Every structure is written in structure tokens, then in C-alpha cells.
Amino acid sequence: MRATNIKWDTDGDLELLQELPTEIEIPVRMTDAEEISDYVSEQTGFCHYGFELAD
């Protein structure tokens, strides 16, 4: 599973937005939405406004 279409919170910094990943691979053991959300932020150090999950 992977997080896609991640809406990063970069305070409008478009240059920084271009450097952040558009997809993040989620470990198989993670199924809880809050745990996945935290994992996505922890991978880059940036908060996000949401994402979609894809297989």
C-alpha cells in the first residue's frame, strides 16, 4: 500500500513542494488511519492535509 496525492503543508512554498515526495510506501503492518497519517509526516518532517491510499 502507498500514500498518493499527498497534500503537503508547505505554507505556500512552491519550491519546497516540488522537493517533497508525491508517494510514500506504507509498511504492510500499518492499517490504522491515524498511524498511517503520522508515518507520512514522519518520513519528511512535514505535516499534510491529507492523502489517498492505493494498492
Stockholm file with secondary structure:
# STOCKHOLM 1.0

chainA/1-55         MRATNIKWDTDGDLELLQELPTEIEIPVRMTDAEEISDYVSEQTGFCHYGFELAD
#=GR chainA/1-55 SS CEEESCCBCCTTCHHHHHHSCSEEECCTTCCCHHHHHHHHHHHHTCCBSCCEEEC
#=GC SS_cons        CEEESCCBCCTTCHHHHHHSCSEEECCTTCCCHHHHHHHHHHHHTCCBSCCEEEC
//
